[in-house]
């Protein structure tokens, strides 16, 4: 099905099931432990062996020697694979560094061997016996040191004459902000079980993008994609770190080939930080010029980030092309080559760190203009792409988000003068920030089956990374086929199913359900035809198909055998003619200890405008999780770079702190009632990343309101406040 | 983790003798720290002596009016003990400020005193660390040192002792009771129990080979307000950047000990005489000679301000 015209009315609009706060259909499996995660597959695999990775202990250089003799003779060892044993490997199209390094070493904890043994403990013990010597090379590990040589590039996006307009602006801001390297720090580490059957490989894993994985596993191992099957029905969090094939898949496959047995491997926790990917640190310079009326005339956002050779920049400037009005604009990324581990997507790549900076800048600018921060944003709202005014937003309710939120949060009671609100030993402050994230759509396919019991089974390689994909897909099929949700069975995360959008970039929910919608449209036609209805008149409801006086049970259509159809939604030009984005307003109240400068969040509200909300319960869970991640980014998360040795030092969950329950207070989420007929037949958009975008700045602005201290370097830890706080009593 | 042999101790003296007989042996009680370190091969004992079956899990009154806490009393039970909560509130509060409920259920009194530093370089076996591998150097000096020590440090090591409980024990003048392999016993004031790193940071306590902790005793209650303030980047489940244990009397005199700043709970009795003059003077005395790094210099004002806040609270 091609989606290239704004959607009119369709069966989803009934909202009997879609749009309802349906409980997760996979909830009981998960709370009873019956959902099988990657490392938990056991039963089908006799003679399972265990792999354990060996990581490089230098950041850059060359392996001089590798002594495997002690490891080979250690108890239980079945096989050891290094680059030498693995032979010539290809490289996937989505990983920057090779996943099995050697003799060249590209980053710290790059995998350089996998040890396979009878038990996990034996594999781990033997891995520690692999003795490696290196020829260490000098690396570049310090973004700040590399920044100076990096100026404007040809890919800078210019609208009007920024420099002139900025110079002439009555009120100006020119500030630099930094965000640190961050780790996804999801609960479930990367894990894979690989098994070969002749030249066919099956990998049970934890991955967000099944078809990408098939392609990159095939490319890396130099085998046909048709010989690779990837299965990933349950995923314990990914946040982008599992978008791509990582070393666990490749090491399990190579280990299994060498051992002649199925091999299971989970990456040890420190590997999450230094072996897989992370969100790269940024340095962001923002310049805003405005008239005394508060209208922005010039806005520039430049971002510096680093990555391995051939890696991408962290695109922190992208939202600044679209979020606010202004005739003269400049945005650009400057990329340094760094020899730190690979930087790559983490939840809301680009916008998350970009808004952490931009939305502080907006707060600062509002203050310089003597404007309320909400009013300043309202004045500069735009309903069209500022770089191309002929191109409107499909639907943009940023102002409504801000207004509704202000009312609900009690914004009017805020004293704009910093450091004025006090509660005992706590300094109180309130902050606001806009949230923005583009609505991406991706081609997505599904297969639907109707059996003689009247049960509809949906099969798609879509993944559920804890987001609720199973549930919203079941809701979609139930709505389309006129069935109660209990009569829908959803099977996900298997490359033998049709290729879906997968989970990433907050495109999953809208795109994947649209794919299921397309398949269900086809199934309805098939059913109608089979039962002798005119498909245009047929009504699907209560397990029946009706037209006029005639009603037949849906199951009847499959009485002669299962009906199976498949379709794919493809998105046409609407995203070119219309800018599709999602919007939010985030409100945060913090308290800062007047003595110790510890910041604790007291309440949070996010108001989201993101098209139709397919399931308010799972969407709310998405947003409160994102808000929590926003608090982490604002107050504590930072991968500490050792710029001498080139690695992230705090490489475990004790050292890399993310919020715990005690850090997270009352959270409220409001979804504006919205449908966007430009986005898909579902009229929905993404929301899972929107909930993060801007939260950090709302926290930072609240800290400023509480203390009068403007911290432009995340995370806002107490050491950045303590020397500027008023003296101890 | 390397392979190891295992035995269950039958008595404290037998445990001590068994440990003395095998230079690669370690006692294991709650295992909340040791097992993690073994998995990472930071600790590589060849033999474990499980002391969990030895009893030593009761809290009894002493004839001096204090308490004798068995070495194997779990942190949860110690913090919840009615006498501890009434007469030694700082101890209960310090314990509850540490770790998580699950860990406190397993962790023991003696084990808590013996837990090892959380310096991130100690935890990465690929990096030089004088504590883990004597003579290899200190990566933390000149590296990521935000969490690390500011006072009593050495050229060889700037690690901190991570315990909350030990800070309270120090302010309460607790005594560590031990038995040696030859069945002799000794009483070690907690002030002398932990060592400064000097040039042997791998030696963290004054315990001799095989010497086994049987109990920790608290002297008779001293009254006063008992406070424990732990300052950290998140609200729970984090090690202290700085912590202050305080017992403050109505007249403004009292005792203070500080955690998160040194290789041992940091208490300077001479600084306590300055308490009536306020936090600034007392903190200056407490941290005299401090040598913070660029990254942890904030701990100096943080100690002063936290102490000030604690004194405010004591007065209120």
Interface residues (C-beta under 8 A of the other chain):
Chain A: X57 X75 X121 X124 X125 X128 X270 X425 X593 X594 X595 X596 X597 X598 X600 X635 X636 X640 X641 X642 X644 X645 X649 X650 X651 X652 X654 X655 X657 X659 X660 X661 X662 X663 X715 X717 X718 X719 X722 X723 X725 X728 X729
Chain B: X1 X2 X3 X39 X41 X118 X120 X121 X123 X124 X126 X127 X139 X142 X143 X144 X146 X229 X231 X232 X233 X234 X235 X236 X237 X238 X239 X241 X279 X280 X298 X301 X302 X304 X305 X306 X308 X309 X312
